[in-house]
């Protein structure tokens, strides 16, 4: 699994590497399984290099998981990656 991560999230990048994930900088414009970007309420996700990274790293069939790393802990990021979603779509189905 290859994870691209925004440069603002260096603490998450280090933690993921220590957990054994292959992590690259988002600016490297590689095809990846997961993109962890940084977007607070003041930033626009589709500005500059980040926009180019999304365009080159995503395709209609890519299945790339997008995660906003803003305000998330390493443990939260790891759980999202493991489950490949922010939260279950269906709960308590019987």
Beta strands, then each sheet from edge to edge (+ up, - down):
strand 1: 2-5
strand 2: 22-25
strand 3: 34-37
strand 4: 65-68
sheet 1: 2+ 1+ 3+ 4+
end
